[in-house]
Amino acid sequence: MKTSLSEYFISLVKIDSESRNEKTMALQVAKNLKKLGAKVWFDDAYRETGSDSGNLYAYYPGNIKAEPILFCAHLDTVVPGKGIKPVIEGDRIKSDGSTVLGGDDKSGIAEVIWALKKLKDSNLSHGPVEVLFTVCEEIGLLGAKNVDYSRLRSKIGYALDGHRVGELTIGAPYQNTIEYRIYGKEAHAGVEPEKGISAIQIAAHAITQMPLGRIDHETTCNVGLISGGKATNIIPKEVYLKTEVRSHDQKKLENITTRLTETMQKTALQFSRENFHPQIKVKLQQEYTGFRIPPEHLVVQMGLQAASNLNIESGTNIGGGGSDANIFNRNGLEIVIAGTGMDNVHTVNEFILLSELEKGASWVEEVIKIHSTTGK
């Protein structure tokens, strides 16, 4: 391994690992974990995700009898994430501007592994630590959805996939994705447009009636994709629409989801004629369930205490996005999301401060120390 955390992090971001192409990254990280004394193995999630790698598990037994604690991060990056060229400017690491940096989520991976390295180098006694690095998080949490949860020993832990070190996300929303296919009637747009029924027009009318944007403090809705039509001289027969609804309240989620579909169906009826009725096909999928962990829970209090011990500003928040933590919590674990210091993620302007990387690794190390005495 490298001699400093910054060098190690940079070595990781130089490894291409866009979603479904995580194998090289996974093998390198597995090698690092084995060197630290962990038992390492891969699952067969690749069969379902289409990745060239399974999820990576590691178990570090420690030398204090205590319940294990889990640290999670994801191996994949968003696009453009090939040929990343990290640049150091003072305390800041960024890309050269042609790609993302990949700190989402290689900062989390680096901080976990570096914390384990520091514990080993210091010969400090601690309890068992479990590590799970997933594939395909960025394209639908696919790795987490295909974890063999029966193999995990931990009951609590942290997903290192947030922004500011010291900040804990203790709640996240439910999300539904709804796809619509609208079928109208083709006709020549210049010769006999009155014989056609425009699927695009139906979609446009429906969208103007949909509850979109921020519905309330815990609910949002968005139309994200729309496509259809063949040419300007053809009344379009078919349109595809993809929408999403998120809410921390499941009843609100279901209500808005129902309203979207009812709006689409009612609008289609308005364009019906005696001999033709536009059709709507609906595909509904719940992407993930929400979670909410009480502020007084041990996993929250340990994270806050670790930050306090290190004089790191701390706090809790309720997030608006989904992550592997949603899937972990649905499967019986109690996982909160911890910040790693990454910033401007999913853009070519992504960066992380070296000082934040160091804070993140120290925070992980401190949590392990605290849990080794409180998690017995």
C-alpha positions, 0 to 999 in steps of 0.5 A, spaced: 500 500 500 502 507 499 505 511 504 500 516 505 492 516 505 492 521 499 497 517 495 492 511 496 486 515 494 489 517 488 491 510 486 484 508 487 481 514 483 486 512 477 483 505 476 477 505 472 470 503 475 464 505 472 458 501 473 458 494 471 466 495 470 468 494 477 473 488 477 479 491 477 478 496 482 475 490 486 481 486 486 485 491 488 481 493 494 481 485 496 488 485 495 489 491 500 484 488 505 487 481 505 494 484 507 491 487 513 489 481 515 482 480 513 478 474 510 475 476 504 470 473 499 466 475 493 459 473 492 455 472 485 451 478 485 454 479 478 449 474 475 444 479 476 447 486 476 451 485 469 457 487 473 464 484 471 465 483 479 460 481 485 460 485 491 466 484 496 466 482 503 471 482 508 471 480 515 477 483 520 476 479 527 480 484 531 482 482 538 476 484 543 470 480 544 465 484 541 459 485 536 462 486 529 460 493 526 459 494 518 462 499 514 460 500 507 461 503 500 460 502 493 466 500 488 463 504 482 463 511 479 458 515 475 460 517 467 465 520 465 469 516 469 475 513 465 482 515 465 481 519 471 487 524 472 487 527 479 490 534 480 492 536 487 492 544 488 494 545 495 489 541 500 484 540 494 484 533 489 480 534 483 480 531 476 483 535 470 476 537 468 475 531 463 472 526 468 469 526 475 474 525 480 471 518 483 471 520 490 464 518 490 465 513 493 472 511 493 473 516 498 469 512 503 473 506 501 480 509 502 478 512 509 475 505 511 481 501 509 486 507 511 483 506 518 484 499 518 491 500 516 492 505 522 489 500 527 494 495 525 500 499 525 498 501 532 497 494 534 491 497 538 486 492 541 479 493 537 473 489 536 471 485 529 470 489 523 466 487 517 466 491 510 462 491 504 463 494 498 458 493 493 457 494 485 452 498 481 450 502 486 450 508 481 445 505 477 439 503 481 443 500 488 443 493 484 449 490 488 446 492 495 439 489 492 443 482 491 447 482 497 447 475 501 445 478 507 445 471 511 453 472 511 453 478 514 454 478 522 453 485 524 447 489 526 449 496 525 454 500 521 455 506 516 455 507 509 460 512 507 457 515 502 455 522 504 458 529 504 461 533 510 465 528 515 461 528 521 454 529 518 450 523 519 444 522 514 439 518 519 433 518 514 432 517 507 425 517 502 422 511 499 422 512 491 417 509 486 419 509 478 413 510 474 414 508 466 408 510 461 407 508 454 402 513 451 399 510 444 395 515 440 394 514 432 398 516 426 396 520 420 400 524 415 401 531 419 400 535 412 395 532 409 390 529 414 392 531 421 385 531 423 385 523 423 391 522 428 391 523 435 398 525 437 401 521 443 406 527 444 400 532 445 397 527 450 403 527 454 404 534 454 397 536 457 398 530 462 404 533 464 401 540 465 396 537 470 401 533 474 404 535 481 411 536 480 417 539 483 417 539 491 410 537 493 411 538 501 417 538 505 418 530 505 415 529 498 418 530 491 416 528 484 419 529 477 418 527 469 425 525 467 425 522 461 420 523 455 421 520 448 417 519 441 415 521 434 418 519 428 418 525 423 415 532 423 410 530 418 407 524 422 402 525 427 406 521 433 403 514 435 407 513 441 411 516 447 415 514 452 415 517 459 419 516 465 417 519 472 419 518 479 416 520 486 420 520 493 417 521 499 419 520 507 411 518 508 409 511 504 402 514 504 404 520 500 408 516 496 402 512 494 398 518 493 402 522 488 404 515 484 396 514 484 395 521 482 400 521 476 397 515 473 390 518 474 392 524 470 395 520 465 389 516 464 384 522 464 388 526 459 388 520 454 380 519 455 379 527 453 383 525 446 378 519 445 374 519 439 368 514 437 372 509 433 379 510 437 381 511 444 388 512 446 391 507 450 396 508 456 401 502 459 404 503 466 410 500 469 411 501 476 417 499 480 419 501 487 426 502 487 427 502 494 424 503 501 425 509 506 428 508 513 429 513 519 433 511 525 432 515 531 437 520 533 438 516 540 440 510 537 447 507 538 449 507 531 448 515 531 450 516 538 457 513 536 458 517 530 457 523 533 461 521 539 467 520 534 466 526 531 466 530 538 472 526 540 476 529 534 473 536 534 469 535 528 463 539 527 457 534 527 450 533 526 444 529 523 440 530 517 434 527 513 436 526 506 432 526 500 436 521 495 437 514 495 443 509 497 445 502 499 443 504 506 436 504 504 437 497 501 441 495 507 436 498 512 430 494 508 434 487 510 434 488 517 441 492 518 441 499 522 445 503 517 446 510 517 450 514 512 456 518 514 460 523 510 467 522 507 468 530 505 467 529 497 464 535 494 460 537 487 459 529 486 457 527 479 460 532 475 467 534 472 468 539 478 468 534 483 473 535 488 475 533 495 480 536 500 486 532 503 484 534 510 477 531 509 480 525 507 484 525 513 478 527 518 474 521 515 479 516 516 480 518 523 473 518 524 472 511 522 478 509 526 475 513 532 468 509 531 471 502 531 475 504 538 468 507 541 464 500 538 470 496 541 468 498 548 460 499 547 458 494 543 460 488 547 
